[in-house]
Amino acid sequence: MINMDSAMEAEQDGNFQKAIEIYKALINNGYNTELYFFIGEIYRRGRGNVSSNIDEALKYYFKGAVYGCVDSTFRIGKAYYDKKEYENAIKWVYDIAEKGYMQALGMLVSMHNDKLFSNMNVAKTNVTKSDMLADIWKEFLEEADDDSKRKMEKFRKGMPRELITKAENLAKKQIQLDKDSGY
């Protein structure tokens, strides 16, 4: 019988090719499309009897992203980041960072701290720097712990004052809107 238990058993036995076949069968039978991410991870890592193949992994991450799998979306952005295609990385991770996916948020902060934003056309992503900063700022304001404050201070270092002010105001407005709407 093909089910998640049999896929997990195949993985535990080191037969990752069989696990991939089971995941594909489960997807074809209408099972959770996040299984595309699982297949992508097997190819990315090169597990057991399956060789590492980033192109094959990306094929499955793209399928997972189409169905809304945030883990797949992040892996696509990470692949672009690793290839130093930062504009494409932002295109893939911005929306999930905005929704609270911490690894994506961390990637954006890292790119800013490494001054990678100045080398790309952020406007093509339909996101302005102040919007991006506002979303990150909002996240830190909501956390409000010492670690978050230190990270935000590091993040805002070197940013133009008018950009910081605009971002702070946007973040505060968004927090108030969230409160008013019951979030």
Backbone bond lengths (Angstrom), bond angles and torsions (degrees), N, CA, C in turn:
res aa  C-N    CA-C-N  psi(-1)  N-CA   C-N-CA  omega(-1)  CA-C   N-CA-C  phi
1 M - - - 1.454 - - 1.528 108.98 -
2 I 1.324 115.88 133.96 1.466 120.59 -179.63 1.525 108.89 -92.92
3 N 1.333 114.82 118.16 1.462 121.00 176.43 1.531 108.54 -155.21
4 M 1.317 116.23 179.24 1.463 120.41 -178.40 1.527 111.36 -61.00
5 D 1.320 116.77 -35.79 1.470 119.24 179.46 1.523 111.23 -61.39
6 S 1.339 116.23 -40.71 1.470 118.47 -179.40 1.532 110.69 -69.11
7 A 1.328 117.68 -33.71 1.469 120.81 176.47 1.525 110.20 -66.36
8 M 1.314 116.81 -44.69 1.466 121.42 179.60 1.536 110.67 -64.79
9 E 1.314 115.85 -38.85 1.464 120.39 177.59 1.531 110.67 -62.93
10 A 1.331 116.64 -42.71 1.470 120.47 177.98 1.533 110.14 -61.20
11 E 1.330 116.45 -41.30 1.469 119.56 177.96 1.530 110.71 -63.70
12 Q 1.324 116.59 -44.63 1.472 120.02 -179.97 1.521 111.71 -62.45
13 D 1.319 116.30 -32.56 1.465 120.81 178.38 1.529 112.33 -80.01
14 G 1.336 116.71 -3.96 1.462 120.72 -179.58 1.511 114.18 81.95
15 N 1.332 116.82 9.79 1.459 120.80 179.41 1.537 108.72 -97.92
16 F 1.319 114.72 76.60 1.453 120.41 -174.54 1.527 112.59 -72.72
17 Q 1.318 117.49 -26.35 1.466 119.74 176.12 1.526 109.48 -64.53
18 K 1.317 116.56 -41.98 1.472 120.36 177.22 1.531 109.71 -65.19
19 A 1.328 117.18 -40.08 1.467 120.57 178.44 1.525 110.28 -59.69
20 I 1.338 116.40 -42.98 1.469 120.43 178.25 1.523 110.28 -60.15
21 E 1.324 116.95 -45.20 1.463 120.52 179.60 1.525 111.11 -60.79
22 I 1.324 116.45 -40.42 1.471 120.18 179.12 1.534 110.30 -67.14
23 Y 1.337 116.93 -44.73 1.466 120.10 177.98 1.527 110.75 -57.99
24 K 1.330 117.16 -43.26 1.465 120.75 179.08 1.530 110.67 -62.52
25 A 1.315 116.64 -42.61 1.468 120.32 178.87 1.529 110.47 -63.49
26 L 1.319 116.37 -41.12 1.468 120.04 178.51 1.527 110.89 -63.16
27 I 1.324 116.62 -42.55 1.470 120.49 177.84 1.525 109.83 -61.36
28 N 1.325 116.99 -44.90 1.470 121.09 179.85 1.521 112.07 -62.63
29 N 1.324 116.23 -25.74 1.465 120.87 178.53 1.526 112.21 -91.38
30 G 1.363 116.33 12.62 1.452 119.92 175.34 1.515 114.97 87.89
31 Y 1.320 117.16 10.28 1.455 120.30 178.93 1.521 109.64 -73.21
32 N 1.306 116.79 169.05 1.456 125.59 -177.04 1.532 113.07 -43.36
33 T 1.317 116.10 122.76 1.462 120.76 -179.47 1.529 112.60 -72.81
34 E 1.341 118.47 -6.43 1.468 119.97 173.59 1.527 110.78 -67.36
35 L 1.313 116.17 -9.83 1.461 119.40 176.13 1.522 111.17 -64.50
36 Y 1.339 117.28 -22.51 1.465 119.59 173.50 1.531 109.92 -58.40
37 F 1.327 115.64 -38.01 1.465 120.20 177.85 1.529 110.14 -62.99
38 F 1.314 117.56 -44.49 1.470 120.99 179.28 1.530 111.02 -57.85
39 I 1.340 115.44 -44.01 1.471 119.76 178.74 1.529 109.69 -63.53
40 G 1.326 115.99 -45.08 1.459 120.07 178.12 1.516 112.39 -57.62
41 E 1.323 116.48 -40.29 1.474 120.34 -179.92 1.530 111.32 -65.17
42 I 1.310 116.96 -38.81 1.465 119.75 178.31 1.522 109.76 -61.74
43 Y 1.332 116.83 -45.66 1.467 119.87 179.33 1.534 111.65 -68.37
44 R 1.317 117.61 -39.32 1.470 119.66 -179.23 1.521 111.36 -62.83
45 R 1.311 115.14 -44.35 1.465 119.62 -176.00 1.520 113.70 -82.70
46 G 1.328 116.61 -23.35 1.459 119.03 -173.88 1.517 109.44 66.94
47 R 1.294 116.82 79.63 1.462 122.41 -172.97 1.521 110.57 -104.84
48 G 1.326 116.31 135.26 1.460 121.93 174.25 1.511 113.01 51.68
49 N 1.322 115.64 -118.37 1.462 121.71 -176.33 1.531 112.70 -89.65
50 V 1.333 117.52 16.34 1.464 122.57 178.64 1.525 108.14 -118.32
51 S 1.332 116.09 122.84 1.470 120.79 179.91 1.518 110.98 -74.44
52 S 1.328 116.24 150.15 1.461 121.66 175.72 1.524 109.41 -63.48
53 N 1.336 115.96 130.69 1.458 120.96 -178.43 1.531 107.42 -152.20
54 I 1.345 116.72 95.35 1.464 120.69 -175.12 1.530 111.92 -64.00
55 D 1.324 117.60 -34.13 1.467 119.38 178.58 1.527 111.28 -64.75
56 E 1.310 115.97 -41.16 1.467 120.22 177.28 1.529 109.93 -67.29
57 A 1.333 116.60 -40.25 1.468 120.78 177.64 1.527 110.09 -59.70
58 L 1.334 116.36 -46.54 1.463 120.25 -178.71 1.525 111.71 -61.40
59 K 1.312 116.79 -35.85 1.471 120.73 178.16 1.539 109.71 -56.45
60 Y 1.328 116.30 -43.22 1.465 120.09 -179.37 1.519 111.97 -78.68
61 Y 1.326 117.42 -33.80 1.470 119.33 175.22 1.525 109.99 -61.74
62 F 1.353 117.22 -42.46 1.461 120.02 178.72 1.526 110.70 -60.21
63 K 1.326 116.90 -42.73 1.465 119.73 178.35 1.528 110.44 -61.89
64 G 1.320 116.43 -43.66 1.459 119.93 178.37 1.520 112.29 -63.40
65 A 1.329 116.75 -40.65 1.467 121.19 -179.56 1.525 111.21 -63.36
66 V 1.331 116.19 -38.07 1.465 120.72 178.26 1.525 110.35 -57.64
67 Y 1.327 116.56 -34.62 1.463 120.93 179.86 1.525 113.28 -92.20
68 G 1.332 116.65 9.88 1.455 120.05 173.62 1.512 116.36 90.10
69 C 1.307 118.65 14.49 1.467 121.20 178.84 1.532 109.09 -76.01
70 V 1.342 116.88 111.11 1.468 120.33 -177.24 1.521 112.11 -67.63
71 D 1.318 118.20 -31.20 1.466 120.21 177.65 1.527 110.45 -64.14
72 S 1.326 116.40 -41.11 1.466 120.47 176.57 1.528 110.28 -64.58
73 T 1.310 116.25 -43.33 1.463 121.12 179.45 1.525 110.28 -59.33
74 F 1.326 116.50 -44.74 1.465 119.83 179.44 1.532 111.21 -62.96
75 R 1.316 117.60 -42.49 1.470 120.38 -179.05 1.533 111.62 -62.52
76 I 1.326 116.99 -34.71 1.466 119.92 176.19 1.528 109.09 -65.08
77 G 1.322 115.91 -47.91 1.462 119.53 177.93 1.516 112.19 -60.27
78 K 1.317 116.72 -39.05 1.469 121.33 179.46 1.526 110.75 -65.97
79 A 1.319 116.86 -38.13 1.469 120.13 178.27 1.524 110.30 -63.14
80 Y 1.335 116.97 -42.81 1.467 119.56 176.92 1.529 110.75 -65.22
81 Y 1.314 116.36 -39.90 1.468 120.62 178.23 1.532 110.03 -60.16
82 D 1.316 116.15 -46.07 1.468 120.45 -179.88 1.522 112.09 -62.35
83 K 1.358 116.39 -30.33 1.467 120.71 178.25 1.536 111.44 -85.54
84 K 1.348 115.92 3.43 1.463 122.78 -177.76 1.532 112.73 63.92
85 E 1.325 116.08 27.80 1.466 122.16 173.81 1.531 106.92 -98.80
86 Y 1.338 114.64 73.23 1.460 121.16 -169.07 1.516 113.80 -66.25
87 E 1.314 118.18 -34.66 1.458 120.35 178.47 1.529 110.00 -61.46
88 N 1.324 116.99 -44.87 1.467 120.57 177.52 1.525 111.03 -66.76
89 A 1.315 117.14 -36.70 1.465 119.96 177.68 1.521 110.34 -59.44
90 I 1.335 116.21 -45.85 1.470 120.04 179.66 1.523 110.48 -62.09
91 K 1.316 117.15 -42.29 1.465 120.03 -179.65 1.522 111.32 -55.94
92 W 1.325 116.53 -37.03 1.467 119.78 -176.90 1.517 113.08 -84.37
93 V 1.311 118.90 -34.22 1.468 118.41 -172.97 1.516 114.89 -98.98
94 Y 1.324 118.43 -15.48 1.464 118.85 -174.92 1.528 112.33 -58.21
95 D 1.323 117.92 -51.36 1.461 120.19 -176.09 1.529 112.71 -61.23
96 I 1.325 116.66 -40.15 1.475 117.10 -179.40 1.521 110.84 -75.54
97 A 1.329 117.88 -27.66 1.472 120.18 174.19 1.521 108.83 -65.86
98 E 1.320 115.53 -41.81 1.464 121.54 -179.97 1.530 110.75 -61.15
99 K 1.328 116.60 -30.55 1.469 120.97 -178.97 1.528 112.16 -89.53
100 G 1.344 116.72 3.96 1.454 119.32 173.80 1.513 116.35 102.95
101 Y 1.321 118.30 8.04 1.466 120.11 178.29 1.525 107.45 -73.44
102 M 1.324 115.90 105.46 1.465 121.51 -167.86 1.530 113.91 -63.11
103 Q 1.318 119.25 -35.80 1.468 120.16 178.79 1.529 110.52 -63.65
104 A 1.318 116.62 -38.90 1.467 120.55 179.01 1.526 109.74 -68.62
105 L 1.311 116.66 -42.14 1.458 120.82 176.83 1.526 109.81 -60.34
106 G 1.320 116.70 -43.64 1.460 120.97 178.32 1.515 111.89 -61.47
107 M 1.338 117.08 -37.91 1.463 120.61 178.91 1.522 110.25 -64.47
108 L 1.340 117.35 -42.41 1.463 120.37 178.95 1.526 110.94 -63.98
109 V 1.326 116.47 -43.45 1.464 120.24 177.70 1.519 110.01 -61.43
110 S 1.316 117.03 -43.50 1.461 121.61 179.48 1.523 111.18 -61.38
111 M 1.334 116.74 -43.55 1.461 119.63 179.53 1.528 110.65 -64.04
112 H 1.335 115.74 -38.50 1.467 117.98 177.49 1.525 110.56 -65.41
113 N 1.332 116.85 -48.30 1.464 121.00 -178.18 1.521 111.85 -60.76
114 D 1.320 116.55 -32.76 1.469 120.78 178.44 1.531 111.76 -84.93
115 K 1.353 115.63 5.71 1.471 122.18 177.90 1.532 112.54 60.01
116 L 1.323 115.88 36.56 1.458 120.13 -179.74 1.523 111.72 -84.77
117 F 1.335 117.45 -18.15 1.459 120.05 179.82 1.520 111.37 -64.47
118 S 1.305 118.14 -32.65 1.458 119.80 -176.04 1.525 111.89 -69.05
119 N 1.319 118.42 -13.50 1.458 121.65 -178.09 1.521 113.45 -99.38
120 M 1.313 117.12 10.52 1.458 118.30 -177.11 1.514 111.59 -137.69
121 N 1.283 115.57 160.40 1.451 121.73 179.06 1.519 107.76 -92.62
122 V 1.339 116.93 88.61 1.460 121.62 -176.40 1.528 110.78 -64.92
123 A 1.327 117.50 -27.10 1.467 119.91 -179.19 1.523 111.77 -58.85
124 K 1.324 117.89 -31.52 1.469 120.53 179.79 1.520 112.09 -63.30
125 T 1.319 117.23 -20.36 1.458 120.32 -179.38 1.521 111.30 -86.63
126 N 1.360 116.63 2.83 1.460 122.51 -176.50 1.523 111.82 63.33
127 V 1.303 116.55 26.92 1.457 122.91 -178.92 1.521 107.26 -133.15
128 T 1.309 116.69 132.22 1.459 118.47 173.89 1.518 108.69 -92.60
129 K 1.319 116.39 160.81 1.463 119.79 178.04 1.524 110.66 -59.55
130 S 1.334 117.07 -39.42 1.466 118.74 -178.60 1.521 111.18 -67.41
131 D 1.348 117.72 -36.56 1.465 119.92 176.70 1.523 110.30 -64.16
132 M 1.336 115.33 -43.93 1.452 120.14 179.83 1.531 110.29 -62.55
133 L 1.317 115.53 -46.75 1.458 119.87 179.48 1.520 111.05 -63.74
134 A 1.343 116.78 -37.93 1.463 120.21 179.68 1.520 111.10 -61.68
135 D 1.316 116.44 -42.76 1.462 119.20 179.85 1.524 110.95 -65.58
136 I 1.312 116.94 -41.19 1.456 120.37 177.94 1.528 109.77 -66.80
137 W 1.329 116.54 -42.16 1.452 121.98 179.57 1.531 110.20 -60.67
138 K 1.316 116.01 -44.05 1.470 121.32 179.13 1.525 110.33 -57.67
139 E 1.309 115.98 -45.00 1.466 120.99 179.41 1.529 110.70 -57.52
140 F 1.331 115.57 -45.37 1.459 119.63 -178.92 1.525 111.61 -69.92
141 L 1.343 117.61 -38.74 1.459 120.35 178.83 1.529 111.00 -62.16
142 E 1.326 115.41 -39.17 1.461 119.20 -179.46 1.526 111.82 -69.27
143 E 1.319 117.41 -33.19 1.463 121.09 179.04 1.528 109.79 -71.74
144 A 1.349 116.07 -47.84 1.461 124.61 174.23 1.531 114.83 52.64
145 D 1.308 119.06 28.83 1.456 119.62 173.47 1.528 108.72 -101.15
146 D 1.325 116.65 170.15 1.469 120.72 -175.67 1.521 112.48 -60.76
147 D 1.317 117.04 -40.21 1.463 120.29 -179.82 1.528 110.31 -63.26
148 S 1.329 117.18 -43.67 1.461 121.29 178.49 1.519 111.13 -62.28
149 K 1.329 116.39 -40.25 1.469 119.98 179.51 1.524 110.93 -64.55
150 R 1.327 117.30 -41.43 1.473 120.58 178.13 1.527 110.86 -62.92
151 K 1.334 115.85 -43.50 1.462 119.68 179.14 1.529 110.99 -62.41
152 M 1.337 116.56 -42.08 1.455 119.32 -179.32 1.524 110.77 -66.71
153 E 1.321 117.87 -40.15 1.463 119.90 178.08 1.525 110.42 -61.60
154 K 1.320 116.93 -40.40 1.457 120.38 177.49 1.525 110.28 -65.51
155 F 1.318 116.37 -39.78 1.452 121.34 -177.55 1.529 111.52 -65.73
156 R 1.335 116.99 -41.72 1.461 119.72 -174.30 1.515 113.10 -81.58
157 K 1.328 117.01 -10.05 1.462 120.80 179.04 1.526 109.82 -57.52
158 G 1.300 116.33 128.25 1.454 120.38 177.17 1.519 114.63 83.79
159 M 1.332 118.22 -4.49 1.464 120.48 178.10 1.530 108.06 -80.33
160 P 1.325 118.37 143.60 1.467 120.43 177.29 1.526 110.81 -60.46
161 R 1.314 117.08 140.67 1.464 122.75 -175.90 1.532 111.48 -56.81
162 E 1.347 117.34 -41.18 1.468 119.41 -178.69 1.528 111.37 -64.68
163 L 1.322 117.32 -33.10 1.461 121.66 177.30 1.526 110.14 -69.14
164 I 1.325 115.92 -42.11 1.470 120.41 178.50 1.524 110.07 -63.09
165 T 1.331 117.03 -45.91 1.467 120.98 -179.55 1.523 110.83 -60.83
166 K 1.336 116.42 -46.29 1.467 120.30 179.30 1.536 110.62 -61.33
167 A 1.315 116.37 -43.26 1.466 120.65 -179.86 1.525 111.38 -64.59
168 E 1.333 116.78 -43.67 1.469 120.28 178.48 1.525 110.23 -59.49
169 N 1.330 116.62 -45.73 1.459 120.42 -179.20 1.522 111.69 -64.65
170 L 1.331 117.32 -43.58 1.464 120.35 177.12 1.526 111.41 -61.07
171 A 1.327 116.40 -42.96 1.465 120.81 -179.11 1.526 110.78 -64.11
172 K 1.330 116.39 -44.58 1.473 120.30 -179.59 1.525 111.04 -64.29
173 K 1.343 116.55 -39.53 1.475 120.18 176.78 1.527 110.56 -62.55
174 Q 1.331 116.58 -42.72 1.466 120.33 -179.34 1.528 110.85 -65.09
175 I 1.327 117.09 -40.52 1.468 120.45 178.17 1.521 109.53 -62.70
176 Q 1.351 116.81 -43.27 1.463 119.87 178.96 1.524 111.23 -64.68
177 L 1.332 117.35 -41.83 1.467 120.36 176.83 1.524 111.17 -60.60
178 D 1.337 116.06 -41.72 1.461 119.93 177.96 1.522 110.91 -61.56
179 K 1.334 116.49 -43.44 1.482 120.37 178.60 1.517 110.61 -63.16
180 D 1.336 116.14 -46.29 1.468 120.71 -178.13 1.531 112.42 -62.73
181 S 1.339 116.34 -32.21 1.462 119.52 -178.88 1.533 112.53 -92.64
182 G 1.323 117.07 3.34 1.455 120.47 175.18 1.510 116.68 87.12
183 Y 1.319 119.74 13.66 1.450 122.41 178.87 1.495 110.58 -80.37
